[in-house]
């Protein structure tokens, strides 16, 4: 399977720093093309959100090349992948906790990770970044926001307790799309608008995908969005 992809990463017009981090990787293996994408949104109410999100995406890239591709090569079952990234999440939380104690701060980040392998997609999720699945004119929100009143996160990767990521698994069919995005990318736009602008049937080139993501980002900023805005879009082709 081939993928059309696009990335949008913007500090926005108000925020001093971009505390979001994104990653999009592909590799051609003997078992076909594989892909990993992630959006991590550093917690703006705490110190050094960009450090937390950047650290997590850096470790995810290492995991993709060292563990994920090894699992593909050795034909490991999906539950092995799931446990592997769960262990990585635990280790990242420990490292951020040690860093926070040393610096006498608190920090954290959301984490929404997508892996596609042989038409099967796997998702790991903590926080309020989101993953949507788009099929024709339909859009399904796959992830659940981990927030409570006053928009406070209840789960993240950071200098707090360890949380096992939510897991999702499904089949991505030809012509379908997946959107990962931070909360700043979706606060000021409706689900209907997202569905119309990012309808997979209308997206035939990667440059077109990136233009559509930019249109959404600029519309959000014009409507008053003050947060960073990040998104990754993946469409499955033949």
Secondary structure, DSSP 8 states (H G I E B T S, - for coil): --EEEEEEEE--SS-SS--EEEEEEEEEETTEEEEEEEEEEB-TTSTTHHHHHHHHHHHHHHHIIIIIHHHHHTT--HHHHHHHHHHHHHHHHHHHHHHHHHHT---EE-EEEEEEETTEEEEEEESS-EEEEEETTEEEE-S---EEGGGEES--EESS-----EEEEEE--TT-EEEEE-HHHHTTS-HHHHHHHT-GGG--SHHHHHHHHHHHHHHHHHTT--S-EEEEEEEE--
